[in-house]
Amino acid sequence: MSENPYYAGREGGGFMQGGSPYGGGSQQSPGGEGRKRNNQSLRPVTVQQILNASQSAQEADFQIDGADIGPIQFVGTVHNMSSTATNLSYEIGDGYGYIDVRQWLDSSDDESGKTEGIEQDKFVSVIGTIKVFGGKRHISAQMIRPIEDHNEVYNHFLKALQVSLSIRNPGAAQGRGGAAPAGADANSYAAPAAGGGDSYGHLPPQQKQIMDIVAADSSGEGMHVTHIGRMCGGMTREEVMEAIEHLMGEGLLYSTIDDLHVAAAT
C-alpha cells in the first residue's frame, strides 16, 4: 500500500479500422519517451476498432489509425456475465462487434460494488486496456459502469469518429470545433468542449474544482493526487480523496500510470 497521505486506502466498431490493478506505465525507450507518455491519454473507440487494432511486434503497443493507444473507452450492451473468486467476466457488444471484458476483484467482498447496476442487455461504459491471453484479445477493465442516458451512447460514437478522422486526416480537421488542428500530436485524444460551455458546471463546487484542475493537465500521464490536493484551496485531504473517489465512480476520472495518478475521462 502506498505511503502517500492522499492514497486513502484504495485496494489494490466501427467507424475506422484500426502494486496497481490498473497497470503501471510502459517502459520508456530512448527518444520515444514522449510517444509512450502520450499513449496514456484516454481514447474513445468502438469494438471493431479494438478487434482491428494492430501490433508491429508481439510486445509492442497496440495501434489504431497508426497511433499508439493506452487506455481506451467504449460502450455496448452486456450479453454474458460470469464471475470467479478473482474476476468478473463479460461479453460486450456495440453493434459493430463483441469483445470479452475482465475486471479483477481486489477483495472477496468487492464484487457487489463493481456489479451494481450492470445487467444483461443493458448499456455500459468500459474503460480499460487491450490484452491478449491464449491468443485471444480481451479488455482488462479499470472501470465498468451502467449508462443511464442513451444519449451518452450516441455521443460516444461521434467522439470515436471525430478522433479517428482527426488522426487519419489532421489537415481536414482544421476549423472544426474541438477537432485536433493540423500538426497536433496524433496521440493527444482531447475530447471536444461542449459548445463552449462549462463541462463541469453541474457538479458540486469541490468536485468541479478538481475536474477543472485535472482537465487542464496535458502531461498524458495524469495528475498525482498529492498535486491535486495542493492545488485545491480550502479542501482537506479527506475531502479531496472523497471527491476523487466519487468522480472515479462516476466515470469522470480514471487511473493512468498507477492508482495515484488520475486523468479526466471527458
Backbone torsions as a table, in degrees:
resi	resn	phi	psi	omega
1	MET	NA	142.0	-177.5
2	SER	-66.8	146.2	175.3
3	GLU	-84.8	-6.3	-176.2
4	ASN	-62.6	132.1	-177.0
5	PRO	-65.5	-16.2	179.6
6	TYR	-94.6	6.9	-177.2
7	TYR	-70.1	-38.6	174.0
8	ALA	61.6	25.8	168.0
9	GLY	74.5	21.4	175.8
10	ARG	-72.9	121.5	177.5
11	GLU	-78.7	149.3	172.9
12	GLY	-80.6	NA	NA
13	GLY	NA	22.4	166.7
14	GLY	148.1	-23.7	-173.1
15	PHE	-78.2	-39.1	-177.0
16	MET	-133.1	158.8	174.5
17	GLN	-75.9	172.7	175.4
18	GLY	137.8	NA	NA
19	GLY	NA	32.3	-175.3
20	SER	-115.2	136.2	176.8
21	PRO	-69.4	-9.1	-176.0
22	TYR	-94.7	-3.7	176.3
23	GLY	91.9	131.9	-179.3
24	GLY	-82.5	178.7	-179.6
25	GLY	-70.4	151.2	-179.8
26	SER	-74.7	155.3	179.2
27	GLN	-67.6	144.2	-177.4
28	GLN	-97.8	138.6	173.7
29	SER	-107.2	150.2	-179.3
30	PRO	-55.5	131.7	178.0
31	GLY	82.4	-8.6	-176.9
32	GLY	-115.5	11.8	-174.3
33	GLU	-61.5	-44.0	-177.9
34	GLY	-61.7	-41.0	-178.5
35	ARG	-66.8	-43.3	179.2
36	LYS	-64.7	-39.2	-177.9
37	ARG	-66.0	-43.7	-175.8
38	ASN	-67.5	-23.3	-178.7
39	ASN	-75.5	4.5	171.1
40	GLN	-82.7	-6.6	177.2
41	SER	-68.9	141.1	-178.6
42	LEU	-74.2	130.4	179.4
43	ARG	-119.1	127.7	174.3
44	PRO	-75.5	133.2	-177.8
45	VAL	-141.7	174.2	171.2
46	THR	-109.5	167.2	-180.0
47	VAL	-63.4	-38.0	179.4
48	GLN	-62.3	-37.9	176.5
49	GLN	-63.6	-37.6	176.8
50	ILE	-62.3	-47.2	-178.0
51	LEU	-66.3	-29.3	-178.7
52	ASN	-93.8	-3.7	-179.9
53	ALA	-58.0	140.3	-174.2
54	SER	-110.0	160.7	173.1
55	GLN	-131.1	136.5	177.1
56	SER	-77.0	-23.0	176.8
57	ALA	-153.1	167.4	-173.7
58	GLN	-59.3	-38.4	-177.7
59	GLU	-98.1	4.2	-177.6
60	ALA	-77.4	162.0	175.8
61	ASP	-64.2	148.8	171.8
62	PHE	-71.7	151.2	178.6
63	GLN	-130.4	142.6	170.7
64	ILE	-128.0	130.1	-176.6
65	ASP	58.3	29.5	178.7
66	GLY	79.2	4.0	-178.6
67	ALA	-111.7	135.0	176.3
68	ASP	-60.2	142.6	177.5
69	ILE	-123.9	148.0	172.7
70	GLY	-114.4	-112.2	176.8
71	PRO	-69.8	141.7	-180.0
72	ILE	-127.1	161.1	176.6
73	GLN	-131.0	133.7	174.8
74	PHE	-144.6	165.2	179.5
75	VAL	-123.5	157.6	178.4
76	GLY	175.6	178.4	179.0
77	THR	-102.2	147.5	-179.6
78	VAL	-80.9	125.1	-179.1
79	HIS	-107.0	-36.2	177.2
80	ASN	-139.2	145.1	179.3
81	MET	-135.2	140.3	174.1
82	SER	-154.7	163.6	-179.2
83	SER	-146.2	152.1	172.2
84	THR	-128.3	-174.2	179.6
85	ALA	-68.3	-19.9	-174.1
86	THR	-114.6	-18.2	-177.2
87	ASN	-155.9	162.4	173.4
88	LEU	-108.3	138.6	-178.9
89	SER	-124.5	139.0	179.5
90	TYR	-136.6	152.0	163.9
91	GLU	-110.2	122.2	-173.8
92	ILE	-124.3	132.8	179.0
93	GLY	-127.3	149.9	-178.5
94	ASP	-123.5	15.7	-177.4
95	GLY	93.5	-15.4	178.6
96	TYR	-111.3	-10.7	-179.1
97	GLY	166.9	176.1	179.2
98	TYR	-125.8	146.7	179.1
99	ILE	-143.7	142.1	174.5
100	ASP	-79.8	139.4	-179.4
101	VAL	-126.4	132.5	178.3
102	ARG	-123.4	135.9	177.4
103	GLN	-126.5	120.5	-176.1
104	TRP	-79.0	143.8	179.0
105	LEU	-93.3	138.0	-179.3
106	ASP	-84.1	-28.8	-177.8
107	SER	-154.5	168.5	-174.5
108	SER	-66.4	-22.9	-178.3
109	ASP	-104.7	20.3	-173.6
110	ASP	-90.7	-17.0	-169.7
111	GLU	-63.4	-43.2	-174.3
112	SER	-60.7	-38.1	-179.9
113	GLY	-69.4	-35.0	-177.5
114	LYS	-80.8	-18.6	-178.7
115	THR	-103.1	0.1	-177.3
116	GLU	-60.2	124.1	177.6
117	GLY	83.7	-6.8	180.0
118	ILE	-91.3	116.8	-175.0
119	GLU	-133.0	159.3	177.5
120	GLN	-57.8	135.9	176.5
121	ASP	67.5	13.1	176.3
122	LYS	-103.3	148.8	179.2
123	PHE	-74.0	140.9	175.3
124	VAL	-134.9	160.0	172.2
125	SER	-110.8	134.6	-175.9
126	VAL	-123.6	132.9	170.6
127	ILE	-118.4	128.6	-178.8
128	GLY	-174.2	-164.5	-179.9
129	THR	-129.6	152.8	179.5
130	ILE	-78.9	130.5	177.2
131	LYS	-129.7	161.0	176.0
132	VAL	-128.7	129.3	176.9
133	PHE	-138.5	127.4	-179.3
134	GLY	61.8	29.3	179.9
135	GLY	79.2	3.2	-179.1
136	LYS	-114.4	135.0	-178.2
137	ARG	-82.3	139.2	174.7
138	HIS	-149.0	174.2	177.6
139	ILE	-108.8	126.9	170.1
140	SER	-90.4	108.6	-168.7
141	ALA	-87.5	131.8	168.7
142	GLN	-83.4	-35.0	-176.6
143	MET	-152.8	137.4	171.3
144	ILE	-131.1	125.0	-179.9
145	ARG	-135.8	148.9	177.7
146	PRO	-70.4	149.0	176.2
147	ILE	-100.1	122.8	-178.0
148	GLU	-92.6	-34.4	-177.1
149	ASP	-108.8	117.3	-176.4
150	HIS	-64.6	-19.8	176.3
151	ASN	-59.9	-27.8	178.5
152	GLU	-61.9	-34.1	179.2
153	VAL	-64.2	-50.5	179.5
154	TYR	-61.4	-42.1	-179.3
155	ASN	-61.7	-39.0	-179.7
156	HIS	-63.5	-45.7	179.9
157	PHE	-61.8	-37.2	177.9
158	LEU	-65.6	-41.1	178.3
159	LYS	-65.6	-40.4	178.5
160	ALA	-61.6	-41.1	178.2
161	LEU	-65.4	-44.9	-177.8
162	GLN	-62.0	-42.9	180.0
163	VAL	-64.0	-44.1	178.8
164	SER	-60.2	-44.4	-179.8
165	LEU	-63.8	-41.3	-177.3
166	SER	-68.8	-29.4	178.6
167	ILE	-80.2	-43.5	-176.5
168	ARG	-72.8	-30.7	-177.5
169	ASN	-144.0	70.0	-174.2
170	PRO	-60.3	-30.2	-179.8
171	GLY	-64.1	-35.3	-179.0
172	ALA	-75.4	-13.3	-176.9
173	ALA	-83.2	-10.0	-178.6
174	GLN	-63.4	139.5	176.5
175	GLY	86.7	-5.7	177.5
176	ARG	-95.5	129.2	-177.0
177	GLY	-57.4	125.7	175.4
178	GLY	84.2	-14.2	-178.2
179	ALA	-79.0	156.0	-178.5
180	ALA	-70.9	133.2	177.8
181	PRO	-72.4	162.8	177.8
182	ALA	-58.8	137.6	179.2
183	GLY	87.0	-3.2	178.8
184	ALA	-70.8	152.1	177.6
185	ASP	-59.3	125.3	-177.1
186	ALA	-66.0	-14.1	-179.5
187	ASN	-97.5	5.1	178.6
188	SER	-94.2	103.3	-173.1
189	TYR	-101.3	57.3	-178.6
190	ALA	-71.2	132.7	178.0
191	ALA	-74.0	148.2	-179.8
192	PRO	-68.8	147.9	177.2
193	ALA	-70.4	147.4	-176.4
194	ALA	-82.5	88.1	173.5
195	GLY	58.9	23.5	177.9
196	GLY	78.6	2.1	-179.2
197	GLY	-88.7	-172.6	179.7
198	ASP	-87.0	109.1	-175.6
199	SER	-64.5	-26.0	-175.1
200	TYR	-115.4	18.4	-177.3
201	GLY	-64.3	-19.3	-178.7
202	HIS	-82.8	-9.8	-175.9
203	LEU	-84.2	156.7	171.6
204	PRO	-59.1	154.7	-172.9
205	PRO	-52.9	-44.5	-177.7
206	GLN	-66.6	-42.5	178.7
207	GLN	-67.0	-39.0	178.0
208	LYS	-62.8	-41.5	179.7
209	GLN	-59.9	-43.6	179.5
210	ILE	-65.5	-44.5	-179.4
211	MET	-63.6	-40.5	178.2
212	ASP	-61.2	-40.4	180.0
213	ILE	-66.7	-49.8	-175.9
214	VAL	-68.3	-39.2	-178.4
215	ALA	-64.5	-24.6	-179.6
216	ALA	-79.8	-11.7	-179.2
217	ASP	-74.6	133.6	-178.4
218	SER	-123.5	19.2	-176.3
219	SER	-70.7	-25.1	-175.8
220	GLY	85.6	-14.3	179.7
221	GLU	-99.3	-7.6	-172.9
222	GLY	87.5	174.2	-177.8
223	MET	-112.7	135.4	-179.9
224	HIS	-68.7	140.8	-176.1
225	VAL	-62.5	-29.9	177.2
226	THR	-64.1	-42.7	179.2
227	HIS	-64.7	-39.7	176.8
228	ILE	-59.9	-45.5	-179.7
229	GLY	-59.7	-39.5	-179.9
230	ARG	-66.7	-31.1	-177.2
231	MET	-86.1	-12.2	-178.6
232	CYS	-90.6	97.1	179.7
233	GLY	-70.4	139.9	175.6
234	GLY	77.2	12.6	-180.0
235	MET	-120.4	138.0	175.7
236	THR	-78.4	166.3	177.3
237	ARG	-57.4	-43.5	-179.0
238	GLU	-64.3	-39.9	179.6
239	GLU	-65.9	-38.8	178.8
240	VAL	-63.1	-48.6	-177.6
241	MET	-67.4	-37.6	178.1
242	GLU	-62.8	-42.4	179.6
243	ALA	-66.9	-40.8	178.8
244	ILE	-63.3	-44.5	178.6
245	GLU	-60.0	-42.0	179.9
246	HIS	-64.8	-44.1	-178.8
247	LEU	-65.8	-33.2	175.0
248	MET	-68.7	-40.0	178.0
249	GLY	-64.1	-29.5	178.6
250	GLU	-85.7	-4.3	179.1
251	GLY	82.8	10.3	179.7
252	LEU	-85.7	-27.2	174.2
253	LEU	-121.7	154.6	175.2
254	TYR	-147.1	154.9	178.9
255	SER	-74.2	147.5	-179.6
256	THR	-115.1	-101.3	-173.5
257	ILE	-74.0	-22.0	171.5
258	ASP	-159.9	-178.0	-174.6
259	ASP	-82.8	9.0	173.9
260	LEU	-108.9	-2.2	175.4
261	HIS	-112.7	131.1	-179.2
262	VAL	-129.2	154.8	177.0
263	ALA	-136.5	159.8	179.6
264	ALA	-79.3	131.9	-178.8
265	ALA	-79.0	-25.7	179.7
266	THR	-135.0	NA	NA
